[in-house]
Amino acid sequence: METTETIEVLAALAQATRLAAFRALVAAEPDGLPAGDLARVLEIPQNTLSAHLAVLSRAGLVSAERNGRSIVYRAVLGRLAGLVDELAAECCGGHPERCGTPVIALSKEVTP
């Protein structure tokens, strides 16, 4: 992941509602959540959620799929893994496997 992409992803997650939405979508994997259900979980209006999902989508953190009349959103776990890899690239002198951090292990398990 390029530095500009890393900044875009971090900026997208640097807002409480967007972070909560992303966390909810990660928890809902692999099925994802319809937009209406996600709005109810977050207790926000759907139009507000739509604006936040657009930011997350531009950052490559969520994907959307039409399912009948609803749109189901899913977390893009490969993008999360890319972020973790980027942040941990220089961990422990360039040997992140030495760090023993579960987050680093997550990045190895998630496929893009």
N, C-alpha and C positions, 0 to 999 in steps of 0.2 A: 504494500500500500504506500503510495506516495505521501509526502508530508502534507500537501494540500488536501488530499483525501482524508488523512487522519484528522486534520483540523476541522474539516466539514463534518465528519462523524461526531467528533467530540462536541462541536458547536450544536449539533442537532440534539444531542443528549443533555446539554447543559441548560435544560429548562425542566422544571418539576413535572409538568403535565406530560411532556414528551417522554421523559425518562420513565414515568409511571406507565405510559402506554406501551413503551418498548418492553418493559419488564412484564407487563400483563401478556403481551404477545409471545414473549419467550416462554412464559409459564404455560401458555396454551398450545405450544408446539406438540405434535406436528399438525394438529387440526386447524390452528388459527382461530380467529374470532370474527364474526360478522361485525360490521361497523356499529350497528345499533347496540349490540351486546357490549362492545368495548366502551361505548359512550356511557352505558348504564353502570358498568364496573367502575369507571372513573368519575361518575357522577358529574358529567359535563354535557352541554348541548352538542348535538351531532355536528352543527356547523363549526363549532370551536374545535371539535375533534378532527374534522376534515382538514382544517388549516394545519394542525399539528402533524397529522399523518402525511400531508404533502411535504413538510420539511423532512420528516423521517424517510420518506420515499426518495426525495432528491439526494439524500445522503446515502442511499442504498441500503438502509437498515430494515425496510419493510417492503413487502410485495403485496399486490392486490389481485384478487381473482374474482370475477363475477360468478355468482352462484344463484341462478334464477334472478330474483329481484334484489338480492342483497350482494354486498361486496365483502368477501372474506379477506382479512388482512393476516399476514404471517410475518414473523421475524425472519430476517435473512441471517441465519446463523453463521454462514460463511463470512459475511461482512464483519460480524462480531469477532470471529476467529482471526480475521485479518487485522482488526484493531488490536487485539490482544497480542498477536505476533509482533506488530509494529512497536507496541509499547514495551514489549519484553525482549526485543531483539538484542539489546546490549546488556541484558540482565546477567549478572554474575560474570562480567568480563566477556560477554559474547557467548556464554554457555548457559542458556536458560534452563537446561535440564538439571543443572546443579542447584537451582533455586528451590526446587521442591514445592513450588506454589501450585495449588490445584488449578488456578486460572491458566497457568501455562499448559498444564495437562489438558484442559478443556480445548485449548487452541489446536492441539494435536488430534483430538477426536472429532471435531466438527469439520465436515467437508463443505467446500464452497458451493 
